[in-house]
Amino acid sequence: MEKSPLILMLGATGLVASQILEDWHHPSNILTPGIADLDILNQEALAVYLRKNPTPVIINFVGFTNLPEAEKDKGNKKGLCWQLNVGASARLAQICQEEDIFLIHISTDNVFYGLKSDPGPYSENHPLMDDHTQVNWYGYTKAQGELAIRNSSIKSAIVRISHPFGNPQIDRDFAQKVITYINAGYTLFDDQHFTPTYLPDLSLALKKIADEQISGIYHVACQPVSTPFEFAEYIAKQKKLAQVKVGKIDEWTEKNPNSYPRVKFGGLETDFTQAILQVKFHSWPEALDEFLPKIK
Ligand SMILES: NC(=O)c1ccc[n+]([C@@H]2O[C@H](COP(=O)([O-])OP(=O)(O)OC[C@H]3O[C@@H](n4cnc5c(N)ncnc54)[C@H](OP(=O)(O)O)[C@@H]3O)[C@@H](O)[C@H]2O)c1
């Protein structure tokens, strides 16, 4: 069997990457420096690290992922959200160009408008949004981070995900969040379209992309398009939880005018990704059937 290349994984302690490492059984060819060893906001530190640890592949899971906090920084290109999601992506692209490294960058469905005028589900080559006044700042900075990579001439893959679940260790996992919401009696939107990502599917796709250095833009998500309410009802039935309460995204937004704008008509198409990578993703009920027995 061909040996996998050495891979530098950035952001390995996060919700998404920690489950990928688990699914890959923590192999010895993955470098996982913490922020104390390698702060990606420090260009010199990155160059020094790569000189000591030359690698043909980097997977970047680092992101400023707190949407309400990101919104407080709207328009501020000196803020941490911009610096992590755009500045660091641009510098990574530059260093990958200099060192001839294949870069895999994790992105989100928030790079699209999610509005009725430009609704999902989105194909892999759908145009990014470019008006930050209509969307959340997190999504806008992630779109600009993608562009910094796509406009460079490096070998790269952008992999978009949405509402990741499948990590039993971290309670920000979307399925676990939904259980908390049901138990707390919160409402879940039945008019928000989405396609959540099952992390074992992402593990499979990333392994293929990294091992074979397959460039391009890919989507990893479960079909069919659903809503948080439908997803929650399935979980409630399987876990014998309380009746799920219905919410409407527009009513919620009206009552919470200072909250960040949410993707309403979202969702990621995956046909192209599954065909090119020759992988088959779970439907979300299949994924939940597999994952729910692993959590309380
Ligand atoms: N979570 C979601 O709902 C979601 C949805 C769609 C797409 N995504 C994308 O998926 C990727 C991973 O998300 P996630 O939820 O796993 O993120 P996360 O849990 O917030 O983890 C972020 C990781 O980045 C590290 N980090 C932060 N600042 C750093 C710095 N200056 N230098 C080096 N490392 C730094 C963190 O290290 P510490 O632990 O030491 O702080 C952590 O390991 C992101 O690109 C995100 O945009 C996430």
Ligand as a Chemical Component Dictionary entry (heavy atoms), coordinates in Angstrom:
data_LIG
# 
_chem_comp.id                   LIG 
_chem_comp.type                 NON-POLYMER 
_chem_comp.pdbx_formal_charge   0 
_chem_comp.three_letter_code    LIG 
# 
loop_
_chem_comp_atom.comp_id 
_chem_comp_atom.atom_id 
_chem_comp_atom.alt_atom_id 
_chem_comp_atom.type_symbol 
_chem_comp_atom.charge 
_chem_comp_atom.model_Cartn_x 
_chem_comp_atom.model_Cartn_y 
_chem_comp_atom.model_Cartn_z 
_chem_comp_atom.pdbx_ordinal 
LIG N1  N1  N 0  -18.261 24.600 13.630 1  
LIG C1  C1  C 0  -19.097 24.851 12.636 2  
LIG O1  O1  O 0  -20.326 24.920 12.814 3  
LIG C2  C2  C 0  -18.562 25.024 11.231 4  
LIG C3  C3  C 0  -19.468 25.054 10.161 5  
LIG C4  C4  C 0  -18.983 25.209 8.858  6  
LIG C5  C5  C 0  -17.625 25.374 8.646  7  
LIG N2  N2  N 1  -16.761 25.371 9.713  8  
LIG C6  C6  C 0  -15.326 25.590 9.452  9  
LIG O2  O2  O 0  -14.613 24.449 9.867  10 
LIG C7  C7  C 0  -13.322 24.845 10.369 11 
LIG C8  C8  C 0  -13.136 24.259 11.756 12 
LIG O3  O3  O 0  -14.177 24.729 12.598 13 
LIG P1  P1  P 0  -14.286 24.280 14.129 14 
LIG O4  O4  O 0  -15.679 24.523 14.554 15 
LIG O5  O5  O -1 -13.653 22.960 14.317 16 
LIG O6  O6  O 0  -13.368 25.383 14.814 17 
LIG P2  P2  P 0  -13.010 25.523 16.360 18 
LIG O7  O7  O 0  -13.591 24.405 17.156 19 
LIG O8  O8  O 0  -13.328 26.926 16.741 20 
LIG O9  O9  O 0  -11.426 25.303 16.356 21 
LIG C9  C9  C 0  -10.577 26.272 15.841 22 
LIG C10 C10 C 0  -9.154  25.749 15.946 23 
LIG O10 O10 O 0  -8.276  26.791 15.511 24 
LIG C11 C11 C 0  -7.225  26.945 16.469 25 
LIG N3  N3  N 0  -6.718  28.304 16.417 26 
LIG C12 C12 C 0  -7.369  29.451 16.709 27 
LIG N4  N4  N 0  -6.554  30.515 16.534 28 
LIG C13 C13 C 0  -5.356  30.019 16.117 29 
LIG C14 C14 C 0  -4.104  30.595 15.776 30 
LIG N5  N5  N 0  -3.908  31.922 15.811 31 
LIG N6  N6  N 0  -3.088  29.782 15.381 32 
LIG C15 C15 C 0  -3.240  28.432 15.353 33 
LIG N7  N7  N 0  -4.400  27.824 15.686 34 
LIG C16 C16 C 0  -5.449  28.617 16.054 35 
LIG C17 C17 C 0  -7.893  26.596 17.789 36 
LIG O11 O11 O 0  -6.903  26.310 18.742 37 
LIG P3  P3  P 0  -7.242  26.426 20.329 38 
LIG O12 O12 O 0  -8.132  25.262 20.620 39 
LIG O13 O13 O 0  -5.912  26.329 20.981 40 
LIG O14 O14 O 0  -7.889  27.756 20.516 41 
LIG C18 C18 C 0  -8.725  25.373 17.365 42 
LIG O15 O15 O 0  -7.888  24.231 17.294 43 
LIG C19 C19 C 0  -13.294 26.372 10.334 44 
LIG O16 O16 O 0  -12.654 26.787 9.182  45 
LIG C20 C20 C 0  -14.764 26.744 10.241 46 
LIG O17 O17 O 0  -14.947 27.979 9.585  47 
LIG C21 C21 C 0  -17.185 25.170 10.999 48 
# 
loop_
_chem_comp_bond.comp_id 
_chem_comp_bond.atom_id_1 
_chem_comp_bond.atom_id_2 
_chem_comp_bond.value_order 
_chem_comp_bond.pdbx_ordinal 
LIG N1  C1  SING 1  
LIG C1  O1  DOUB 2  
LIG C1  C2  SING 3  
LIG C2  C3  SING 4  
LIG C2  C21 DOUB 5  
LIG C3  C4  DOUB 6  
LIG C4  C5  SING 7  
LIG C5  N2  DOUB 8  
LIG N2  C6  SING 9  
LIG N2  C21 SING 10 
LIG C6  O2  SING 11 
LIG C6  C20 SING 12 
LIG O2  C7  SING 13 
LIG C7  C8  SING 14 
LIG C7  C19 SING 15 
LIG C8  O3  SING 16 
LIG O3  P1  SING 17 
LIG P1  O4  DOUB 18 
LIG P1  O5  SING 19 
LIG P1  O6  SING 20 
LIG O6  P2  SING 21 
LIG P2  O7  DOUB 22 
LIG P2  O8  SING 23 
LIG P2  O9  SING 24 
LIG O9  C9  SING 25 
LIG C9  C10 SING 26 
LIG C10 O10 SING 27 
LIG C10 C18 SING 28 
LIG O10 C11 SING 29 
LIG C11 N3  SING 30 
LIG C11 C17 SING 31 
LIG N3  C12 SING 32 
LIG N3  C16 SING 33 
LIG C12 N4  DOUB 34 
LIG N4  C13 SING 35 
LIG C13 C14 SING 36 
LIG C13 C16 DOUB 37 
LIG C14 N5  SING 38 
LIG C14 N6  DOUB 39 
LIG N6  C15 SING 40 
LIG C15 N7  DOUB 41 
LIG N7  C16 SING 42 
LIG C17 O11 SING 43 
LIG C17 C18 SING 44 
LIG O11 P3  SING 45 
LIG P3  O12 DOUB 46 
LIG P3  O13 SING 47 
LIG P3  O14 SING 48 
LIG C18 O15 SING 49 
LIG C19 O16 SING 50 
LIG C19 C20 SING 51 
LIG C20 O17 SING 52 
# 
